[in-house]
Amino acid sequence: MSHLCYKNYVNGRFMANTTGETFSVVNPATGKEIYQMETADNTVLAAAVKSARQGFKVWSAMDAVQRSRILMAAVVLLRERNHELACIEVRDTGKPLQEAAAVDVVSGADVIEFFAGAAPGIEGSQQDLGRDFYYTRREPLGVCAGIGAWNYPLQIACWKSGPALACGNSMIFKPSEETPLGALKLAQIFTEAGVPDGVFNVVQGAARVGQWLTGHPGIEKISFTGEVGTGKKVMARAASTLKDVTMELGGKSPLIIFEDADLDQAVSAAMLGNFYTQGEVCTNGTRVFVHEQVKIAFLEKLLGRIQANIKMGDPMDPETNFGALISEAHKVKVLSYIESARTEGAIQLCGQTCPDLPLENQGGFFLPPTVFTDCTDGMTLVKEEIFGPVMAVLDFNDEVSVIQRANNTPFGLAAGVFTNDIQRAHRVIHQLAAGICWINAYGNSPAQMPVGGYKNSGIGRENGLETLRHYTQVKSVYMGMGPLESPF
Ligand code: NAP
């Protein structure tokens, strides 16, 4: 057992629990424990809510420009520590350093910066009513809880805390127990930047801690990222205290490649949308619909590029672009989908063997990029979110039916279309039931662009100005300017 043991972060400092309970965190690329983390017990959780309520009073009373400057200072620290933070994410998640260094911290910092810049512009409205008038104020909600998934731990913590804090709320954040360190580092950075104590607390542990937050009457909002099934439980429990919710959930998104598409670009999108972060990305385009006229050419290019360009191995090696899955249990789950695809008649084109790995990575949870072709809509791998590097290629030959098939899913997170026919591109995208859509692109998610799901993939939005509405509430103030008329 590791001697390194981290604690929860409450009221601007680390706080020890009273039970002594800890859990162990494993590096997915080696299979070995890297540190222990203290579980938030009832003492820690109660202190977190108390200090978040106190922090909210201080923070919400500050001028929005003051809050903005403090958050901008945190952005500077995040960028200065990009390498250190990226390495933490690599060891916790198993993803390649070349990704974490370029995307994870940077995209988190970008979102905090965006909201720090936008929040001082939040304003109410005013309307004359003859002699009287009314005005509105956009006020913060209070204490918000953030519950995160394990695929982008630090980025998710930034995407939730950025808008929450910029709008004047405080936040208690619970990362996934598989990737708990990034959020603690963010909490330290916020404190160093001048965020008052209690405004961002981090509590650690598994589902029980999440349930505790979800049911607590002293918390006004839950912003959740995770699976659809968990999201439904969280929302049901949050309803008992009528909390506001934002739900960023799973998907099984279509990527439609028409016969006139630039095939090299389309292959890039299919690879990004299936193999980035070893396929553990919520918006992945895992149902790749390829027009039958270009299917053979597409598959040839795809397999050639997988063989030539994917480098699986030690995620800390800057040359590696394909890392390890999050856990042994998750690898077993992904393998079971691969097995079901084989038995249901899909043809496996690659991924049967794992390349040689360095000695220290041989206990890691690696699984090679896997492509199935001749998939049909009823197959399990086509219907369910796998959250691993498994691409299902499906054929189509007409626009109307491919739209109907793409929409034939309870999910609605993302969708992509590749075509050089500009009218078709928009016509098709407008008919796809998904919240995040790309034309001749895939996966980009700038801070300015709202993201979130249709149907079972979510409620509310993250990023973009749209999100300010999800972290504020409107107060209407009616002003009587003369005698009050009354029949009494
Ligand atoms: P998960 O199993 O649903 O867990 C998400 C978080 O909820 C974790 O922190 C988990 O804690 C916690 N949790 C589990 N049960 C809970 C309960 N009953 N009440 C409150 N909290 C509870 O999801 P995951 O496996 O971590 O992440 C993968 C999923 O996230 C995929 O479905 C993916 O598509 C989705 N995702 C969506 C987005 C998006 O923006 N739409 C982004 C990233 C990921 P523990 O893990 O510690 O048990």
Boltz pocket constraint, residues with backbone or C-beta under 6 A from the ligand:
constraints:
  - pocket:
      binder: B
      contacts: [[A, 147], [A, 148], [A, 149], [A, 150], [A, 151], [A, 152], [A, 174], [A, 175], [A, 176], [A, 177], [A, 178], [A, 205], [A, 206], [A, 207], [A, 208], [A, 209], [A, 210], [A, 211], [A, 214], [A, 225], [A, 226], [A, 227], [A, 228], [A, 230], [A, 231], [A, 233], [A, 234], [A, 247], [A, 248], [A, 249], [A, 250], [A, 251], [A, 281], [A, 282], [A, 283], [A, 385], [A, 387], [A, 413], [A, 453], [A, 457], [A, 458]]
      max_distance: 6.0
